[in-house]
Amino acid sequence: MNTEKQIEFDKIKEMWAELAVTQGAKEKIRETVFSLSEREVKKLLRDTTDGRNLIEKLGTPPLQSVDEIKQIMAAAKKGDCLTPYQLERVEKILVAVRRLKGYLERGKMYENPLAYYEENLDVVEELQDSISRQIRSGEVDDYASKELSQIRGKIVRCEEQMKQKAEQIMRTAKAYMADQYCTYRNGRLCLPVKKEYKLKVTGSVIDKSSTGGTLFIEPAAVSRYYEEMLQLKIGEENEVYRILYTLTAMTAAAAKAMDENIVMIEKLDYIFSKGKLSIDMEAVEPAVNMERRIVLYNARHPLMDRAVSVPLRFEIGDQVRGIVITGPNTGGKTVAIKTVMLNCMMAQCGLHVTCEQADICMNNAYLCDIGDGQDISENLSTFSAHIKNVLEVLQEVSQDSFVIMDELGSGTDPAEGMGIAIAILEELKKSGALFLATTHYPEVKEYAERTLGMVNARMTFDQETLRPTYQMVIGEAGESCAFHIADRLGMPPEMLRTAVAAAYGEEAASTYQFRTSENTAHTARKRNTGKIIKSKKEKSTTELGKKLKRGDSVMLYPDKKIGIVCEPINEKGILRVQLPGKKIWINHKRVKLHVAADELYPADYDFSIVFDTVANRKIRHDMDRKYTEEVIREKE
């Protein structure tokens, strides 16, 4: 029994999770269940109120996702060297902590208790300043240390000297150059020298052009600078790693403060997400009691359109433990009982409720049976599913539980269903639980009316528009209005008269006031329906074969070529056709008779003259007279 899904609390959680920023808060939201501690529920509700108040006073809090920083901190704790990118993420989260700390600091002026979580946030200023000073744009900054600045300065000067020397040699040996520019090949500064002059330039051949006519030579004078630059690069790399390891060590040393920051950000994100949800749903903080009393003033279903939803007034407790709700099928009974349980569960999870005012009791279990519950895989009918759920409810119910049951006793014989419905209500009454049940059985209404601790209620219904008003009137039993609804929707009077007579007798049928209008008569007319078309029997290949015979002139589609049938159609609907220079096999559906053979040839015409080659005809002639080893070859 998945109560959360049946009353649609899972959809509330989805809306709630979308308002959270961190993955930790989202996971906590998905795992949230109602609390059994009165003190904890009141604390959770106060947090929601404080979070909403801060958002309304100061705007959305500057929260940031901390999922990536968790992995970075884990790497730092293991001793891995953090990259400049990872260190920038550490700095970014510290900036977010500083901003959040400032946001909460401003909240203290409103004496908001939530603002004092600011004291649990640590900006770790030394670490943030060191990273911001030494890491920039995803790299270690030139001025991260004095030594790194000097080394990179020498590298720049060395590269300039290499370039100047290469350009000097190029000007001196201009006649030997294939182009008038220097280029880098495999990281080496080279001159483009014509192949025939390779001995005119002293140096090492690094690469050559695709045609082989140009050699890229690193001059010997330049290579000396290159070796010097390699030494400088090694020094630069060592200094960069020294800086990165130093910053990583500082990050690891601040791990405790960072972990506390992460925990606090996720906690605040969870609280503020409740405040955001309260604002979005225009909800209020409910009162919580231990007196087994639920009072909802102008409550509405949080998932319904506010323009359509009509506020519901509801009260149960004190002397009344159970309410039996009746009314028409479209009267909003199911919505009403879901609204009550959903608001109660939201309150016990620390969420504000969609009411103008609410006083909600603590419940140790939320149990329900809603929907037909049919399951083909388990071979469960509607009635079987209801009974299965009901038995589970009765096993778990206690005096501190809240139970809702929809269409009690439905899905079976009305007389037996009525008896089962009363038996279930009797068990719920004995348990002492608060419960709501919807039904259509008049006997159940009578049972509720005469039973101590139970009352009837009805959902009001606009008989003109056939729309529910979602208003519950406690203390009155409702009618199903089935005949009225059927009448309004256009059921013919003769059908309604038969229905009333079957339900209440011929006398009631004769006095029933039927609605007479043109619409009713129009609705009763039979509508034209589609006509079933029987498929035509396909002609057999035998019938098709009678139409096409050897020698017939035929047209082939879609090319519209003319050919002559040389082999009639077979059992698969394929025939052979002679075309100029070849014979082909083709489906009969692509062939149409052009001129019959009877019109083209005499009755005893020898078709071998048309279809056989001269060589094959000679072989056939020989075969008719004597033994021969010749083979007839068909030309395709």
Secondary structure, 3 states (H helix, E strand, C coil): CCHHHHCCHHHHHHHHHHCCCCHHHHHHHHCCCCCCCHHHHHHHHHHHHHHHHHHHHHCCCCCCCCHHHHHHHHHHHHCCCCCHHHHHHHHHHHHHHHHHHHHHHHHHHHCCHHHHHHHHCCCCHHHHHHHHHHEECCEECCCCCHHHHHHHHHHHHHHHHHHHHHHHHHHHCHHHECCCCCEEECCEEEEEEEHHHHHHCCEEEEEECCCCCEEEEEEHHHHHHHHHHHHHHHHHHHHHHHHHHHHHHHHHHCHHHHHHHHHHHHHHHHHHHHHHHHHHHCCECCEEECCCCEEEEEECCCCCCCCCCCCEEEEEECCECEEEEECCCCCCHHHHHHHHHHHHHHHHCCCCECCCEEEEECCCEEEEECCCCCECCCCECHHHHHHHHHHHHHHHCCCCEEEEECCCCCCCCHHHHHHHHHHHHHHHHHHCCEEEEECCCHHHHHHHHHCCCEEEEEEEEECCCCEEEEEEEECCCCCCCHHHHHHHCCCCHHHHHHHHHHHHCHHHHHHCCCCCCHHHHHHHCCCCCCCCCCCCCCCCHHHHHHHCCCCCEEEECCCCEEEEEEECCCCCCEEEEEECCEEEEEEHHHEEEEECHHHHCCCCCCCHHHHCCHHHHHHHHHHHHCCCCCCCCCCC
